[in-house]
Amino acid sequence: MSETEGFIHYSRSLFDIVETEKITDAYNAIYTCKKCGSTYDYGWSDFSISVDRAFLKPRQILVPQIGANPIDPIPFVVGLFGHRLPDRNLFEKIGLEQYAKYLVELKNKQ
């Protein structure tokens, strides 16, 4: 399971999920946050027997963005995989503890 699929899987209970029309062999849904009402497009499809992908793409965010700005290169823990990999110079492999800290960092540290 990739980092993205893990985050989506373990956060499912935080959303109301409505399945939408299938596009080819993909599974699609709209995820609505139970706390703030923000909505996201969810998509899942499998490219082959050993490669699939999942995503949550924001539709409407109803809360202010308080997270710290993204850093460059983009940190990751598990790794990059797929048919075509992006340039490795865009990413930096870090430990799980450092990655978790990055995910919850706020704009205005107090």
Phi and psi in degrees as a GROMACS rama.xvg file:
@    title "Ramachandran Plot"
@    xaxis  label "Phi"
@    yaxis  label "Psi"
@TYPE xy
-78.0998  168.531  SER-2
-56.9089  -45.4859  GLU-3
-60.4376  -49.4956  THR-4
-62.6917  -35.6737  GLU-5
-64.0795  -47.2894  GLY-6
-60.2815  -44.3445  PHE-7
-64.2978  -47.3299  ILE-8
-57.7994  -50.0177  HIS-9
-77.892  -9.75804  TYR-10
-102.72  -0.315137  SER-11
-52.3163  -37.7848  ARG-12
-66.7031  -14.4001  SER-13
-87.2341  -2.90249  LEU-14
-124.721  150.246  PHE-15
-89.4451  130.76  ASP-16
-119.772  125.706  ILE-17
-121.109  118.665  VAL-18
-68.4942  140.5  GLU-19
-114.61  179.318  THR-20
-59.9904  137.32  GLU-21
-71.8939  141.659  LYS-22
-114.638  114.766  ILE-23
53.4543  -125.943  THR-24
-99.5677  18.7288  ASP-25
-88.984  155.007  ALA-26
-103.211  129.922  TYR-27
-130.17  147.798  ASN-28
-156.41  165.481  ALA-29
-111.786  123.377  ILE-30
-99.3577  127.315  TYR-31
-117.266  123.793  THR-32
-63.6998  128.888  CYS-33
-69.522  -22.4783  LYS-34
-89.7455  -46.7575  LYS-35
-114.757  -13.7612  CYS-36
86.0435  2.1137  GLY-37
-62.3321  147.636  SER-38
-120.311  150.8  THR-39
-139.114  144.115  TYR-40
-85.2448  130.503  ASP-41
-109.999  139.174  TYR-42
-141.492  143.63  GLY-43
-142.178  136.747  TRP-44
-153.333  157.514  SER-45
-114.272  129.771  ASP-46
-80.3134  -35.6717  PHE-47
-155.218  -175.21  SER-48
-63.9088  -23.581  ILE-49
-118.065  1.9479  SER-50
-133.959  125.85  VAL-51
-135.961  174.576  ASP-52
-147.421  150.764  ARG-53
-140.767  151.95  ALA-54
-153.512  156.861  PHE-55
-122.372  118.123  LEU-56
-113.689  125.203  LYS-57
-58.6278  133.973  PRO-58
-99.7287  -53.9836  ARG-59
-146.415  117.409  GLN-60
-98.8688  123.613  ILE-61
-107.023  13.8548  LEU-62
-128.456  154.317  VAL-63
-67.6064  146.87  PRO-64
-81.3664  111.449  GLN-65
-109.625  -5.90845  ILE-66
-69.5273  151.433  GLY-67
-61.8786  156.768  ALA-68
-64.0747  149.689  ASN-69
-61.0831  152.605  PRO-70
-106.715  159.39  ILE-71
-130.14  124.427  ASP-72
-74.6852  159.372  PRO-73
-70.4372  126.553  ILE-74
-79.0435  150.688  PRO-75
-149.048  161.937  PHE-76
-113.895  -57.1684  VAL-77
-73.0752  -50.5945  VAL-78
141.111  169.325  GLY-79
-102.048  138.031  LEU-80
-153.667  161.133  PHE-81
143.963  -173.804  GLY-82
-71.9038  -43.19  HIS-83
-127.32  119.536  ARG-84
-91.2786  141.81  LEU-85
-70.232  168.643  PRO-86
-56.7137  123.092  ASP-87
-61.6934  -21.7282  ARG-88
-67.28  -13.5703  ASN-89
-82.7877  -7.86158  LEU-90
-130.469  156.576  PHE-91
-136.644  125.033  GLU-92
-78.4102  128.017  LYS-93
-132.16  169.474  ILE-94
-75.9495  160.923  GLY-95
-60.6307  -42.2034  LEU-96
-62.5227  -44.7056  GLU-97
-65.483  -38.6449  GLN-98
-65.3539  -43.5971  TYR-99
-61.8846  -40.1086  ALA-100
-63.1315  -42.5269  LYS-101
-60.1205  -40.466  TYR-102
-65.9839  -29.2131  LEU-103
-105.318  4.60209  VAL-104
-63.8268  141.172  GLU-105
-104.222  160.324  LEU-106
-60.6415  -51.1264  LYS-107
-106.246  95.9766  ASN-108
-69.0799  137.162  LYS-109
